[in-house]
């Protein structure tokens, strides 16, 4: 007697995963901006864009359904983690210039530089600050800073004479990260996980196996 269902071609499923990764890259770029919208409004874009990514994966993989639960969860997890990580890397890379723009908007004391030159100077000073105070700098330094401090205090950046801080920091930033991952996973998983065998398929396969077993 057979107690298993036949599963679709895992090759087709992993092709869908590759498509999901490709689609997630430009959307991750947009999510890096949406994540910083006030009042957590931007986190809902993680669910929306997750639905778009999951829909593309579903379209590719659907003809070969059903697939085993393990490969579905594994592939979905890969796309969620890679797509979300790309968005946070972009956020970290943009942070120095974001602070430079904010500094340029809040001061007229930029010396005999143009506003573009002043912003470039401040951005480089912010990058140096992260490398020196929160090594290794870059996105990892940004994450360490935003979780533990979240302020560029007056005097920490030579060309900035007032305290700067991002829209989210500390607990509010961490809460946004958890919520964004959850909604991103929900959006993608809602489209990919239904490709698994459902209970009805399993019961039908078991019944057919019992009928085919000689007595």
N, C-alpha and C positions, 0 to 999 in steps of 0.2 A: 504494500500500500504506500502510495506517495503522500507526503504531508508538506510538500513545498510547492510554490508556484514558480513558473518560468519567469525569468527576469529579462529585460531588454538588453540590448548591446551596451556594455559599459563604455565602449569606444564612442558611441554616439553621445552618451551622457557627458563624457569628459570633453568632447568637442563643444557641447553646450557650455561647460564650465569655462573653456577658453574664450568663447564668445562673450560670456558674462564678464570676464576680466577685461576684455577689450572695451566693452560698453561702459564699464565702471570707471575707466580712466578719465574721460572728459567730464563725467558726472561728479567724480571726486573733486575735480578742480572747482566746479560750481559749489559743491558742498562745503569746501573750505571757507567760502565767503558766507554761505547761508548759516553755517554753524554759529557765527558771531552776531547774528541779528539779535536785537534786544528781546527780553521777555521769553527767551527760548522758542521764539516763533520759528527759527530756522530748523529746529530739530524735526519738524514735520516734513521737511524736504527729504530727510533721510528715508522716511517711509515711502514717500512718493517716488523718489528715484530708485529705491529698492524694488518697488513694484515694476518699474520700467526695465531694470536689469533682469529681474526674475521672469518677466514676460518674454524677454528675448531668449532666455535660457529655455523656458518652457516650450517656446515655438520650435526650437532646434531639437529638443530631446523628445517631445511628445510622440512622434511617430514610432519610437522604439520602446515606449512604456509597456509594462511597468518596470521599475528599477528597484534594486534592493535598498532598504532603509539606510544601511551603512554608507554606501557610495553616495547616496543623495545628501545625507548629513555632511559627509566629508567634503564633497564638492561645494555645497552651499556655504559651509564654514570658510573654505578657502576664499571664495569670492567676497564674503562679508569682511573678512580680515584684511585682504589685500585692498579692497575698495576703500574701507574706512581708514586704513593706515595711509593710503595715498592722500586722503583729504587732510589728515593731521600733519603729514609731512609738508604739504603745501601751506597750511596754516602757519607752521613754524618758520618756513622759509620767508613768508610774507611779513612776519611779525616785525622785523627791524624797520622795514619801510613804512609799515602801518604806524609805528611810533614816530617815525621821522615826519610823516605827513601831519600827525597830530601835533607834534612840536612846532612845525612850521605854521600851523593854523593858530597857535596860541602865543606866538611871539613875533615881535618886529625887530628884535635884536639879532640880526643875522650877519652883521658886519657888512663888508663890501662884497658879499657873495650874492649870486642869484638864488631864488628860492629852490631851484633844482639842485644847485651846488650845496646849499645848506641841508637839504633833505638827504642827499647822498652822504654827506659828512656824518649826520646824526645816525643814519642807518648803519654805517660802518662802525661807529662808536658803540651802538647797541650790540652788534655782532661781537665786537671785542669784549664787551661787558659779559656776554653770555659765555664766551670761551674761557675767560679768566675766573669768573665767579661761579659758573655752573657748567664745568667741563663735561663733555667735550664741546659744548656749544651747539649751534645748529638746532635742529628740532628737539633733540634730547635735552639740550640746555634750556630751550624754551619751556618744555614740559616740566622740568625740575623747577624752573623759576616761577611759572604760573601757579604751580601747586603749593609752593612753599613761601612765596613772597607776593608776586603779582603787582609789584610797584617798582617803577624806576624813580627812586627818590631824588629830590633836588641835590645836585652835587655828584651823583653817581655817573652821570653822563656829562662830559665837559661842556658840550655846546648847548645843553638844555638847562634852564635855570628855574624849572618848576617840576613838580612831581607828575609823572605820567603813569597811567594804568589802563589796562585793556577793559573791554566791556565785561568780561568774565574773568574771575580769578579765584584761586583757592577752592572752597567747597562748591561754589556755583559752577566753576569750570568742570570739576570732577563729576558733578551731577549731570551736566550737559553731555559729557562724554559717555557716561553709562546709558543715558536715555537715547542718545544718538545711535549707539551700537545696537541697543535693543530694537529700536524702530527700523534700523537698516536691515537687521536680521529678520524681523517680522515681514518687511516688504518683500525681500528676496525669497524667504522660506515659504511665504504664502503661495508663491507661484511654483516653486520647485518640489516641495515635499508632497504635494498631491500626486506626483508621478510614481509614488510607491504603490505596491499592491494594497488594495483596501481589504477590509474584512470579508466582504462579499466574494472577492476574487479568490481569497484563500479558502473559504468554505467550499466554493464551487470546485476548486482544484482537488480538494480532499475528497469530496463526494464522487468526482469523476474517477479518481484513483481507486476508490473503494469498489465502484462498479466494474472497473477494468480488472480487478484482482480476481483470479479464478478461485472458486470455492471447492 
